Amino acid sequence: MGDWVMSLAEQLSPPDFDLFMMLCWVIWGARNSRLWNDKSSNPDNFRWKRPPRGQLKLNVDGAWNKELNTGVLVLLFVTARGTLLLLL
């Protein structure tokens, strides 16, 4: 798993890589909180909602193909109007 992280570190700018690592840490923390602290969430909390006016929302998704040893990470930045601002 470390190889793809190192590859990503070489491809991204330092601020973008820092953001990526911070997002991974937040996702891992939420996963552990749910798993180890038995925190359940209402399914309604997982429905996509537009961000408040003047703010952006970041949606993240990814996939990994073990056989091909390759993956993809998608970052979507969306405005309060629901407009796609940036896709990485």
C-alpha positions in Angstrom: 0.0 0.0 0.0 2.9 2.4 0.7 4.0 2.4 -3.0 0.9 4.1 -4.3 1.1 6.7 -1.5 4.7 7.5 -2.4 3.7 7.7 -6.1 1.0 10.1 -5.2 3.4 12.2 -3.1 5.6 12.5 -6.2 2.7 13.5 -8.5 0.9 16.0 -6.3 2.1 19.4 -5.1 3.0 19.4 -1.4 -0.2 21.3 -0.4 -2.4 18.9 -2.4 -0.6 15.9 -0.9 -1.1 17.3 2.6 -4.8 17.7 1.9 -5.0 14.2 0.6 -3.3 12.8 3.7 -5.5 14.9 6.0 -8.6 13.5 4.3 -7.4 10.0 4.7 -6.8 10.6 8.4 -10.3 12.0 8.8 -12.0 9.1 7.0 -9.9 6.6 9.0 -10.9 8.3 12.2 -14.6 8.3 11.3 -14.3 4.6 10.4 -12.6 3.7 13.7 -15.2 5.7 15.7 -18.0 3.8 14.1 -16.2 0.4 14.4 -14.8 0.7 17.9 -17.2 3.2 19.7 -20.3 1.7 18.1 -21.4 5.0 16.8 -24.3 4.5 14.5 -25.5 7.1 12.0 -28.9 7.7 10.6 -28.9 6.8 6.9 -30.4 10.3 6.2 -27.0 11.7 7.2 -25.5 10.1 4.2 -27.7 11.7 1.6 -25.9 14.4 -0.5 -26.9 17.9 0.5 -25.7 21.1 -1.1 -23.3 23.2 1.0 -24.5 26.5 2.5 -24.2 29.6 0.3 -20.6 30.9 0.1 -19.1 27.5 0.9 -17.9 24.5 -1.1 -18.5 20.9 -0.5 -15.9 18.2 -1.2 -17.1 14.8 -2.1 -14.5 12.0 -2.3 -14.7 8.5 -3.7 -12.2 5.9 -4.8 -11.7 2.4 -6.0 -8.8 -0.1 -6.1 -8.3 -3.0 -8.4 -6.0 -5.5 -6.5 -5.4 -7.7 -9.6 -4.2 -4.8 -11.7 -2.6 -3.0 -8.7 -4.1 0.3 -9.7 -6.7 2.6 -8.4 -8.5 5.9 -8.7 -9.3 8.7 -6.3 -12.0 11.3 -7.3 -12.4 14.6 -5.6 -15.5 16.7 -6.5 -15.8 20.3 -5.3 -19.4 21.5 -5.6 -21.0 25.0 -5.0 -24.2 25.8 -3.1 -26.0 25.8 -6.5 -24.9 22.3 -7.1 -22.5 23.3 -9.8 -19.3 21.1 -10.2 -16.5 23.6 -9.6 -13.5 21.3 -9.9 -12.9 17.6 -10.5 -9.5 16.0 -9.6 
